[in-house]
Amino acid sequence: MRASRRGIGLVIVCVVTLAGCAAPTDLGVTPTDSPTEGVTPVGEATAVTANGTLEVHFINVGQSDSILLITPAGETMLIDSGNWPQEGEYVINYLQEIGVGRIDHLVTSHADADHIGGHAAVIEYFETQGEGVGAVYDPGLASSSNTYSRYLDAVEEYDVPLYQTREGAQMPVEAVDVSVLGPPQDLLANDQRNENSLVLRVTHGETSFLFTGDAEVEGESALVEEYGSQLDSTVFKAGHHGSRSSSRSSLLDAVQPQVVVVTSAYDSQYGHPHEEALQRFASRSIPTYWTATHGNVVVYSNGSAVSIATQDEAPTDPTSLRSGDPVEPGTYSGAGVRETIVGTRSVAPTTDVATDGGGELSLVDINADAEGNDNENLNDEYVVLENTGESTLDLSGWELVDEAGKTFEFPDGFTLAPGERVTIHSGSGTDSATDLYWGQETAVWNNGGDTVTVRTDDGTVVIEESY
């Protein structure tokens, strides 16, 4: 995975003054003159045509939040950085594991210590050992905590541009659309931080993601009143770690999510996620992923569908979440795709999903001779398949086999829409909607000639081609 190597090119540079707590609505720094300066007002953004894959990583950081977005252009956005006792350790380790070298956009949903706990460490790490932090975005509500002071001290020390950001802004992120829906310019609930969380809606083609931070009754009500059905999103991060005071029925009815992700600890001292919230998801039959039992959750969007990959398999029925085994926060292992879902505004196939091949799956490329030593460059040895039919193929349990009998099995829930391609690499990596990894330790395909066979889950051969 490539890390972003370019800045975001903001025109306005903020002058940072001494960190600390000032007035309740002051960052403790000198922000831009306008709360939305440095970002584009909503309505002026050009439409983004989906091209490539957007990755959204919900990092398992226990009773806290940290979400990484990697855009098709390679830009990175980190929303929150985990809780204060870990001081960014879980987040930085994860970013190192997946090869991120720069944070282009660091977003503070709000100043609570379980959301900004790693900010200072993340800024210091990427400024001293990585390729920097492009800019920080904050709703502009201060905290008296030491964690908050250290965050602002790091912003000042490394001269990172800091922007107070509220409703009506369009963040300058390449290849996806990032709209700021909250908090409103006139803050809610006597300036309570939770209710005035920074709310982002990220759109990639026909798919979308809604992040509401810890917004509760007033914050969610303001969103529904202002935007209504425009909140419609494919993936929704449950508000306030799955609290009963968030993810309320009025918001869910507006968002109509097809997937929910809950971020909280398995043994949450607050009892998160609360049963009331889980029942709301269950009554709407929304598959729900919980970082406490699924571990790191990665959602891949190709612009028309999303594939959900998890570190561990666990129940996704909201009422059965707690029956899954806990995954230790801060641990890392590759994520496997569990299901693929058509995007919110996409038109579902009008024909039945094909499960028997019917000659609709085609071999379009095989690269048997990787650059250099095949065994040392396994991911450059690959097979490319395309759905050339008119209906979506459900490849769950199908097998790709070489002449020697080495067998790759497609993961459950993996589908391929008409015209879509998938590349099966011989090596290891993180599965996505467009790339799957065999996990072999030596080369599979014989450079001097081999036979590519694909058969369905009932053994029917749909491809058998020799080269």
Residue pairs with C-beta under 8 A, 6 or more apart in sequence:
1 55
1 70
1 98
1 99
1 100
1 430
2 74
2 99
3 74
3 76
3 99
3 100
3 101
3 102
3 130
3 131
4 70
4 73
4 74
4 75
4 76
4 100
4 101
4 102
4 104
4 131
5 74
5 101
5 102
5 131
6 74
6 75
6 104
7 104
7 132
7 134
8 75
8 104
8 105
8 134
8 135
8 172
8 173
9 172
10 38
10 134
10 135
10 161
10 163
10 172
11 38
12 32
12 37
12 38
12 161
12 163
13 161
14 29
14 30
14 31
14 32
14 38
14 161
14 162
14 163
15 30
16 29
16 30
16 152
16 155
16 156
16 159
16 160
16 162
17 28
17 29
17 30
17 156
18 28
18 156
19 28
19 29
19 149
19 151
19 152
19 153
19 155
19 156
20 28
20 149
20 152
21 28
21 142
21 143
21 144
21 148
21 149
22 28
22 142
23 142
24 141
24 142
24 191
25 140
25 141
25 142
25 187
25 191
26 140
26 142
27 138
27 140
27 142
27 152
27 162
27 164
28 142
28 148
28 149
28 152
29 152
29 155
29 156
29 162
31 140
31 162
31 163
31 164
32 38
32 163
32 164
35 140
35 164
35 165
35 166
35 169
35 185
36 165
36 166
36 168
36 169
36 180
37 163
38 135
38 161
38 163
38 172
39 137
39 163
39 165
39 169
39 170
39 171
39 172
39 180
40 169
40 170
40 171
40 172
41 168
41 169
41 170
42 168
42 169
42 170
42 179
42 180
44 170
45 170
45 177
45 179
47 177
48 175
48 176
48 177
48 203
48 204
48 205
49 205
50 72
50 204
50 205
50 206
50 207
50 301
50 302
50 303
50 304
51 72
51 175
51 303
52 72
52 73
52 175
52 302
52 303
53 72
53 300
53 301
53 302
53 432
53 433
53 434
54 69
54 70
54 71
54 72
54 175
54 176
54 202
54 204
54 207
54 300
54 301
54 303
55 68
55 69
55 70
55 298
55 299
55 300
55 301
55 432
56 67
56 68
56 69
56 202
56 209
56 235
56 298
56 299
56 300
56 301
57 67
57 68
57 69
57 70
57 94
57 98
57 296
57 297
57 298
58 67
58 237
58 261
58 263
58 289
58 291
58 296
58 297
58 298
58 299
59 66
59 67
59 68
59 82
59 90
59 91
59 94
59 291
59 296
60 90
60 291
60 292
60 295
60 296
60 297
60 311
60 327
60 329
60 330
60 331
61 82
61 83
61 86
61 90
61 91
61 263
61 291
61 329
61 330
62 82
62 83
62 86
62 90
62 264
62 265
62 292
62 329
62 330
63 83
63 114
63 241
63 264
63 265
63 268
63 269
63 270
63 272
64 80
64 82
64 83
64 114
64 115
64 117
64 263
65 79
65 80
65 82
65 109
65 114
65 115
65 213
65 237
65 241
65 263
66 78
66 79
66 80
66 81
66 82
66 90
66 91
66 118
66 263
67 78
67 79
67 80
67 211
67 237
67 263
68 76
68 77
68 78
68 79
68 94
68 95
68 100
69 76
69 77
69 78
69 79
69 176
69 202
70 76
70 100
71 77
71 173
71 174
71 175
71 176
71 204
72 175
72 176
72 204
73 174
73 175
75 104
75 105
75 173
75 174
75 175
76 100
76 102
76 103
76 104
76 105
77 103
77 104
77 105
77 106
77 107
77 171
77 173
77 178
78 91
78 95
78 103
78 105
78 106
78 107
78 122
79 107
79 109
79 200
79 211
80 107
80 108
80 109
80 115
80 116
80 213
81 88
81 91
81 106
81 115
81 116
81 117
81 118
81 119
81 121
81 122
82 88
82 90
82 91
82 114
82 117
82 118
83 113
83 114
83 117
83 118
84 113
84 114
84 116
84 117
84 145
84 147
85 117
86 117
86 118
86 330
87 117
87 118
87 120
87 121
88 117
88 118
88 119
88 120
88 121
88 122
88 125
89 118
89 121
89 330
90 118
90 329
90 330
91 118
91 122
92 118
92 121
92 122
92 125
93 330
93 332
94 296
94 330
94 332
97 332
98 430
100 130
101 126
101 130
101 131
102 126
102 130
102 131
102 132
102 133
102 134
103 122
103 126
103 130
103 132
103 133
103 134
104 133
104 134
104 135
104 173
105 134
105 135
105 137
105 171
105 173
106 119
106 122
106 123
106 133
106 134
106 135
106 136
106 137
106 160
107 136
107 137
107 198
107 200
108 115
108 116
108 119
108 136
108 137
108 138
108 139
108 151
108 198
109 115
109 139
109 197
109 198
109 211
109 213
109 214
110 139
110 141
110 193
110 194
110 196
110 197
110 198
110 213
110 214
111 138
111 141
111 142
111 143
111 145
111 148
111 151
111 193
112 143
112 193
112 194
112 214
113 143
113 145
113 147
113 148
115 213
115 214
116 147
116 148
116 151
117 147
119 136
119 147
119 150
119 151
119 154
120 147
120 150
120 151
120 153
120 154
122 133
123 133
123 136
123 151
123 154
123 155
123 158
123 160
124 154
124 157
124 158
126 132
126 133
127 133
127 158
127 160
133 158
133 160
134 160
134 161
135 160
135 161
135 162
135 163
136 155
136 160
136 161
136 162
136 163
137 163
137 165
137 171
137 198
138 162
138 163
138 164
138 165
138 198
139 164
139 165
139 166
139 183
139 196
139 197
139 198
140 164
140 165
140 166
141 187
141 191
141 193
141 196
142 148
143 193
154 160
155 162
165 171
165 180
165 198
166 180
166 182
166 183
166 184
166 185
166 198
167 180
167 181
167 182
167 183
167 184
167 185
167 199
167 226
168 180
168 185
169 179
169 180
170 177
170 178
170 179
170 180
171 178
171 179
171 180
171 200
175 204
176 202
176 203
176 204
177 202
177 203
177 204
178 200
178 201
178 202
178 203
179 200
179 201
179 202
179 203
180 198
180 199
180 200
181 199
181 200
181 201
181 223
181 226
181 227
181 231
182 196
182 197
182 198
182 199
182 212
182 215
182 219
182 222
182 223
183 195
183 196
183 197
183 198
183 199
183 219
184 222
184 226
187 196
188 195
188 196
188 218
188 219
188 222
189 195
189 196
189 218
189 219
192 218
193 214
194 213
194 214
194 215
194 216
194 219
194 240
195 215
195 216
195 217
195 218
195 219
196 215
196 219
197 212
197 213
197 214
197 215
197 219
198 213
199 210
199 211
199 212
199 213
199 215
199 219
199 223
200 210
200 211
201 208
201 209
201 210
201 211
201 231
201 233
202 208
202 209
202 211
203 209
204 301
204 303
205 301
205 302
205 303
205 304
205 343
206 303
206 304
206 343
206 344
206 345
206 346
207 234
207 235
207 301
207 303
207 304
207 305
207 306
207 343
207 344
207 346
208 232
208 233
208 234
208 235
208 343
208 344
208 345
209 233
209 234
209 235
209 236
209 237
209 299
210 231
210 233
210 235
210 236
210 237
210 255
210 257
211 237
212 219
212 220
212 223
212 237
212 239
212 246
212 251
213 239
213 240
214 239
214 240
214 241
214 243
214 246
215 223
215 239
215 240
215 246
216 239
216 240
216 243
216 245
216 246
217 245
217 248
220 239
220 246
220 247
220 248
220 250
220 251
221 250
223 231
223 251
223 254
224 231
224 250
224 251
224 254
227 254
228 254
229 254
229 256
231 251
231 254
231 255
232 254
232 255
232 256
232 344
232 345
233 255
233 256
233 257
233 344
234 257
234 258
234 259
234 301
234 306
234 341
234 343
234 344
235 257
235 258
235 259
235 260
235 261
235 299
235 306
236 247
236 252
236 255
236 257
236 259
236 260
236 261
237 260
237 261
237 262
237 263
238 246
238 247
238 260
238 261
238 262
238 263
238 273
238 277
238 281
238 288
239 246
239 247
239 251
240 246
240 247
240 272
241 262
241 263
241 264
241 268
241 270
241 272
241 273
242 262
242 263
242 264
242 272
242 273
242 274
242 277
242 278
242 290
243 270
243 272
243 273
243 274
243 277
244 274
244 275
244 276
244 277
246 277
247 260
247 277
247 280
247 281
248 280
249 280
252 280
252 281
252 284
252 286
256 344
257 286
258 286
258 287
258 306
258 341
258 344
259 286
259 287
259 288
259 289
259 299
259 306
259 308
259 341
260 281
260 286
260 287
260 288
260 289
260 318
261 288
261 289
261 290
261 291
261 297
261 299
262 272
262 273
262 288
262 289
262 290
262 291
262 292
262 321
263 291
264 270
264 272
264 273
264 290
264 291
264 292
265 272
265 292
265 329
266 292
266 293
266 326
266 327
267 326
268 292
273 290
273 321
278 288
278 318
278 319
278 321
279 318
279 319
281 288
281 318
282 317
282 318
282 319
286 318
287 308
287 316
287 317
287 339
287 341
288 316
288 317
288 318
288 321
289 297
289 308
289 310
289 316
290 314
290 321
290 324
291 297
291 327
291 329
292 324
292 326
292 327
293 312
293 314
293 315
293 321
293 322
293 324
293 325
293 326
293 327
294 310
294 311
294 312
294 313
294 314
294 324
294 327
295 310
295 311
295 312
295 327
295 331
295 333
295 335
296 310
296 311
296 332
296 335
297 308
297 309
297 310
297 311
297 335
298 308
298 309
298 310
298 335
298 430
299 306
299 307
299 308
299 309
300 306
300 307
300 309
300 337
300 432
300 433
300 434
301 343
301 433
302 420
302 433
302 434
303 343
304 342
304 343
304 346
304 417
305 340
305 341
305 342
305 343
305 346
305 415
305 417
305 433
306 340
306 341
306 343
306 433
307 337
307 339
307 340
307 341
307 413
307 414
307 431
307 432
307 433
308 337
308 338
308 339
308 340
308 341
309 335
309 336
309 337
309 338
309 430
309 431
309 432
310 335
310 336
310 338
311 327
311 331
311 332
311 333
311 334
311 335
312 324
312 325
312 327
313 336
313 338
314 321
314 324
314 325
315 321
315 323
315 324
316 338
316 339
334 428
334 429
334 430
334 431
334 437
335 430
335 431
336 411
336 431
337 411
337 413
337 414
337 431
337 432
337 433
337 436
338 411
338 412
338 413
339 412
339 413
340 413
340 414
340 415
340 433
342 348
342 417
349 391
349 392
349 417
349 418
351 390
351 391
352 391
353 391
353 392
353 393
353 394
353 415
354 360
354 389
354 391
354 392
354 393
354 394
355 393
355 394
355 456
355 457
356 456
356 458
356 460
357 393
357 454
357 456
357 460
357 462
358 389
358 462
359 389
359 462
360 387
360 388
360 389
360 390
360 391
360 393
360 462
361 385
361 386
361 387
361 388
361 389
361 393
361 395
361 416
361 454
361 462
361 463
362 385
362 386
362 387
362 388
362 463
363 383
363 384
363 385
363 452
363 454
363 463
363 465
364 384
364 385
364 386
364 421
365 382
365 383
365 384
366 382
366 383
366 384
366 445
366 452
366 467
367 380
367 381
367 382
367 383
368 381
368 445
368 446
368 447
368 450
368 467
369 381
369 447
370 377
370 378
370 379
370 380
370 381
370 443
371 377
371 380
374 381
374 443
374 447
375 442
375 443
377 427
378 425
378 426
378 427
378 428
378 440
378 441
378 442
378 443
379 425
379 426
379 427
379 428
379 429
379 437
380 425
381 425
381 426
381 427
381 443
381 444
381 445
382 423
382 424
382 425
382 426
383 400
383 423
383 424
383 445
383 452
384 421
384 422
384 423
384 424
385 400
385 416
385 421
385 422
385 424
385 454
385 463
386 416
386 419
386 420
386 421
387 393
387 416
387 417
387 418
387 419
387 420
387 421
388 418
388 419
389 418
390 418
391 418
392 415
392 416
392 417
392 418
393 415
393 416
394 414
394 415
395 410
395 414
395 415
395 416
395 422
396 410
396 411
396 412
396 413
396 414
396 457
397 409
397 410
397 412
397 456
397 457
398 409
398 410
398 454
398 455
398 456
398 457
399 407
399 408
399 409
399 410
399 454
399 455
399 457
400 407
400 408
400 410
400 424
400 452
400 453
400 454
401 407
401 408
401 453
401 454
401 455
402 444
402 445
402 446
402 450
402 451
402 452
402 453
403 446
403 450
403 451
404 446
406 440
406 444
408 424
408 436
408 438
410 436
411 431
411 436
414 422
414 436
416 422
420 433
420 434
421 434
422 433
422 434
422 435
422 436
423 434
423 435
423 436
424 436
424 437
424 438
425 435
425 436
425 437
425 438
426 438
426 440
426 443
426 444
426 445
427 437
427 438
427 439
427 440
428 437
428 439
429 435
429 437
430 437
431 437
438 444
445 452
449 466
449 467
450 466
450 467
451 464
451 465
451 466
451 467
452 463
452 464
452 465
452 466
452 467
453 461
453 463
453 464
454 461
454 462
454 463
454 464
455 461
455 462
456 462
